[in-house]
């Protein structure tokens, strides 16, 4: 159906999804002015009387389930020969989507599980068994859990007979989220991984079959793994009928014993041995949540002196069985183990970390509540980490180990490589250099690193000295940079990643410090490292292992998937995982962090929350305040896309796609167009596009260098962008929007000039530059004028007040500052007269730095869930290796 089609009082807006029985649409109820989901049975199926009867019975089934945790049915209708259902329109992720990002914390498991149990209890009391309960049929919304798809529900005979009616339909809200392999339609209805033994054997089923499925879902939420899995339907069925799942505490040592006990009771093979009602399961989960420290408010835990280390204490016990055993038995094969590492109290992990070559320690950066970033190190068998050094507020600083595991090298701001002993001591400077994409310490105290985008590898001595080039980019292939070096066991040979353009893929090469031609190894998204005899790399968001001969640089056999989800950054070819020489793998699971876009007044008081979404990298609010355009990262593909959000209706629309990075959106003055950067052809080029997914886009500026969008002029004629050239670093350019006109440089200092912004009256351009060695804010006239420094100590990402008389910026410490500005001679070529910067308030943990909006409010993006990110430590990947 086309948008605008009327189904009685319902106006069709867009297609949501489709299935074998029909289609699902987003629609508007014009009487009540609310969004609804409409499932339309296809005309062919509507002509079948038996199917039409099923459709109506499904409506009656769902309409009887009036419960806050069950998707509501509003209406049933007929239009142009087709039947349709009108249902509650839900926004959020399915539980399946959430589990794909990793295991849930115990408090979330008990809360979500309890809401599912409550919904089942209501259905069971009305004689309805779901029979297809699975994570894909459970929505996580702002108001809580919503249970979907009673399409396979069985109406229990209230007379005590065995008669029943099977409803083989799929509800409106789940058609767009059908998922999971090994789903069979036919005699056995349901999804194999969550079906009870009696259901698989074709026996009569009752409410206890749903309890079995709920146990499997609780297991999967708590561990991130299915309770019963296999490579075929037969192997899954055999596991459900004959085998017990791996204990949850083996996979997640922090799992409360009481939760594991409830899950085991739900998964009993014999229905008589299970918990008998969903009501009982809900009570058990409520008791666990209320009595355990997992539900204790964080403020209360902080007031108790020992409480912040409760988790660490539990982990210490697990480390005895895992990490300590591993340390004691490094000389002989030890049982595979996995566990999670929690951040130090009052901090959260950043993405960077490194495991020592001998596998005994992990180094990681952690950011405190005050915004400061410190370097920490912890032994595998000791849950208490030690703080080593400050990184001067580096954001995710690169860090790496010496071959003997005695030193840690790391970067600090501004642009300096340091080293410190693992047991502590005074940090020592190594060299003045940026590190763009990983680094490695090899034999002869040689360090390999990548100073900037657009460059090959360079080398420097770990004892200090000059930074000299090692590899050169191949212009015939339009290589953009070489990065993430990893030394092989001899300390001379090494692996590194190449970001290519001509091949439109990332590649891993091998080379030697002694020279010779680099050798292609494999195409992959990112490189993790080498642990005899395996090369570990990332492909499509997962980690793979393949046998590799470091003497010949040859791969052997087939690659095997060993980790399902790992964070990586495609443009930097960086995997946030590291492996020791003896195979201890430490990685960050791909777990999107939620960013909330908030509006503040000048005192720092929260005025309004505009939008909340996962992995927001950039955002701009339209001048009329009705639309926000964001760049949103996809952790599975390691790249990002542009999404437009209609704030009035709360509806996001993605307008870019594919495997490329689409980032840095800025809005035109009329709010109808966006300019953005995309690396679809290798380098970042600039494009413009209407805010419509189907509208054509236009290439605005292509060159042999990477570019970033900054700001659109108030008259709509120009876009400010920064371009990186290795010889001059980042420069600010003026890019005409009209076709045929050529871009021209505006600011070219001897530093990195970035984050430029037009003033609303078009007379000024403010920007950020590190030409003094530290990030500061400057302002100059447009199109001509002398630059004047605005910030006194540090400054980042400037923006102008609506009247162009103030410049807002943020310091590296998170203070939100404002400085008055006016022209000494006015007009073109004016020289700015800038006042003394004044502090408005502080936001040290802002993910997206403060920006003035067109009405004078301050937009800030704040990350909500980074504190829940854990490091996973494992040797179990070897069991899946070839």
C-alpha positions, 0 to 999 in steps of 0.5 A, a space after each residue: 500500500 502506498 503512503 496515504 492509503 486510507 483503511 477506514 479512519 487509519 492512514 497508512 504512513 509506511 511499510 514496516 515489514 512483510 511475512 508469509 501471511 501479509 504485510 505490516 504498516 505504520 499508520 495514523 489513527 486519524 480519530 485519536 491522532 496516534 501511531 498504530 501498527 496494521 497487519 493486512 492479510 493478503 487478498 489471496 489468503 483473505 479469499 481462503 475461508 479457513 485462513 480468514 477464520 484463523 485471522 479473526 480467532 487470532 484477533 480474539 485471542 490477542 484482544 483478551 490479553 489486556 496486560 501492560 506487558 502484552 502488545 495491545 490489539 485496538 481494532 479489526 477491519 476489512 478493506 478492499 477484499 483484505 482483512 486487517 488488524 490494528 495493534 499497538 505500535 511499539 518502538 524499541 529493540 527486540 530482546 534478540 537484538 539486545 542479546 546480540 550485543 552481549 550478556 545482560 547484567 543480572 539486575 536487568 535479567 531479573 527485571 525483564 524476566 519478571 515482566 515476561 513471567 507476569 505477561 505469561 501468567 496473565 495469558 495462562 490464567 486465560 487459558 492461552 499458551 504462547 508456544 513460540 516464546 523466544 527473544 525475537 517475540 519480546 520487545 524492550 520499550 521505554 515502558 517495559 517489556 512487551 510480549 508479541 506473537 501469540 500466532 502459535 498460541 494454543 487455546 486450552 480446552 476449559 472443559 478438560 478435553 484435549 481439543 484445541 485450536 492452533 493459530 498459525 499466524 504471526 502478529 503485526 508487531 513481530 513480522 518485521 523482526 522475524 529472526 533466528 535460524 532453525 525455525 521450522 513451519 509445519 507439524 512442529 510449530 515454534 523455534 527449536 532452540 526454545 521448545 520444550 522436550 514434550 513439544 518436540 516429541 509431539 505430546 500435549 503441551 500446557 503452560 509449563 512449555 512456556 516456562 521451559 522457553 522462559 528458562 532458555 531465554 533467562 539463560 541466554 540473557 544472563 550468558 549471551 549464549 543459547 542454552 541449547 544450540 547446534 549446527 543442525 535441527 537434529 543436534 539442537 533437538 538432541 541437546 534439548 531432549 538429552 543434555 543439560 546446558 553448560 552452567 551459567 556461572 562457567 560462562 558468566 562467573 558473576 551470575 547469582 547462584 539464586 538466578 541459576 537455580 531458578 533457570 535450572 528449575 525452568 529447564 527441567 526435562 520433565 514438566 512435573 519437575 519444573 516450576 509449575 506456574 509463571 506466577 511462581 517464576 515471577 515471584 522468584 525473580 522478584 525476590 532475587 532482584 530485591 534481596 541481592 546486591 544487584 538491585 541495590 541503588 548505586 548511591 547506597 552502594 557508594 555509601 557503604 565502604 566495602 560495597 564498590 568491591 563486592 563485584 570484584 570480590 565475587 570475581 576474585 573467587 571466579 579468578 581462582 577457578 579461571 585466571 589463577 588456574 591459567 597462571 599456575 598451569 601455563 606449562 601444560 594445557 589448562 581447561 578453557 575459561 572465560 570471565 569478565 573484568 569490571 572497571 575500577 569503582 567510579 570509572 568506566 572502560 574506554 575501548 582501548 586495552 592491551 594484554 601483556 605478551 606473557 598473558 599475566 596482565 591487562 593494561 587499560 584506560 578508564 575514565 573517571 566521573 570527573 572526565 580524567 583518563 588514567 592508565 591502569 594495570 591488573 594481574 589476571 589472578 588479582 581483581 584489584 587494578 593499580 593506577 599507573 599514570 595519567 594520560 592528560 585526558 586522551 580519549 581512548 589512548 593507544 597503549 601497548 606492551 614491551 616484548 618482555 611484559 615489563 613496560 607499557 607504552 602509551 600516548 598522552 595529550 598533546 601528541 607525546 609517546 610515553 612509557 612506564 614500568 608495569 609495576 609502577 614508577 615515574 613515566 618516561 618520555 619516548 617521542 613527540 608523535 601522534 598515534 593514529 591507528 595502534 602501535 607495537 613494540 618489537 625486538 631491538 626496542 623498535 616501536 612501530 606506529 602510524 602518526 597520522 591518517 594518510 601515512 604509512 608506518 613509522 618507527 622510533 626507538 623505545 629509548 627515544 629518538 626521531 620518528 622515521 618512515 618505514 612503509 610508503 602508501 601505494 598511490 596506484 591503489 590509493 592506499 589511505 594509511 597503514 596501521 595496527 602493527 603486530 610483531 611476530 615471535 622473532 621481534 623482527 617480522 610483523 603484521 599490519 593492516 592496510 586501508 585500501 581504496 582500489 580494492 574497497 577493502 581492508 587487507 593484512 600484510 606481513 613484512 620485516 624490519 630487515 626489509 624486503 617486499 611486504 606480502 599480502 596475507 588476507 582481506 579482513 576488517 581489522 587485525 587482532 594479532 598472532 598466538 601460535 599457531 593462529 592469526 586472529 582477525 575481524 571480519 563482519 563484526 566477528 573474530 576469526 582464527 586461522 592457522 598461520 606460518 610466521 616464517 613463510 607468511 602463509 595461511 593454512 586451512 580454513 578460518 573459523 569464527 571464534 568470537 561472535 561480536 567484537 568492537 572494531 573501527 573500520 576506517 582506522 582498521 582497529 580491533 578492540 581486542 588483543 591476544 597474548 603469545 600464549 593465547 589469552 584473548 581480551 576483547 570488548 564485546 560490541 555493545 552499543 552505548 546509548 547517547 542522550 541528546 539534551 538541551 540545557 540553559 546557560 546555568 546547566 539546568 536540563 530543559 529537554 531531552 530530544 532523543 536517545 539512541 545507540 552509538 550516536 557519533 554526531 548530531 545537529 538540530 534544525 533551526 526550527 527545532 523539529 528535526 535532528 540529523 545524527 550519524 549513528 554507528 553500526 557496531 556490527 559493520 564498524 561503520 556509521 550511517 545518517 539518520 533523520 529524526 522527526 522529533 514531533 512524531 519520534 520517528 527516525 529514518 535512515 537515509 544512507 546505507 551500504 558498507 561505507 562510513 557516512 558521518 558528520 551531517 550538517 544541515 542546510 539553513 532551511 533544514 531540507 538538506 544535509 551535507 555529510 562525508 562518506 568513504 564509499 570510494 576510499 577517501 572521505 568525500 563530501 555529499 549533499 542529500 535531501 532528508 529523504 531516504 529515496 532522494 538522490 544525493 550529489 557528490 560535492 567534493 572529491 579529492 585524494 585526501 580525507 575530508 570532514 564536514 563542519 558547518 553550512 553558511 547561513 545564506 546556503 552558499 558554502 560549506 566549511 570542511 576540513 581536509 587532511 594532507 600529511 604535509 600540512 595536517 588538517 586545514 579548513 576549506 570553503 566548499 561552494 554548494 553550487 555545481 562548477 565552483 571549486 573549493 578554496 582554503 580558508 585556514 592553513 596554519 602549521 597545526 591541525 585546524 578543525 571544527 569550523 563554524 559559521 556565525 548566524 550573520 555569516 561574518 565570522 568563522 570560529 574554529 579549533 586549532 592545535 598550532 600552539 601544541 594544545 587545542 584552542 579556539 580561534 575566530 576570524 572574519 569571513 571571507 577575510 580577516 585576521 585570526 584572533 585566539 578566543 580560549 585562554 587555556 584550552 578550547 574545543 568545538 566552537 559555536 555561535 549564539 543566535 545573535 552572533 555576539 558570543 562564542 561557546 566552546 568546551 575545555 579539555 576538562 569539560 568546562 562549558 565556556 562562553 566569550 563575547 565577540 564584536 568587530 572593531 571595524 565591522 563587515 568583511 575583513 573585520 578583526 574580532 574584539 573578544 572578551 574574557 571567556 566565562 565558565 557557564 557550567 561543567 560537563 566532563 563526560 559529554 560524548 558530543 560537545 556543547 553547541 549553541 542552538 538557533 534559539 540560544 539553548 545548549 545541545 549536549 550529547 551524553 553517553 548513558 551506558 558506557 559504565 556497563 561495558 566490560 572486558 571479556 577475558 578468555 582462552 575458550 576461543 581455541 576450542 573453536 579454532 581449526 
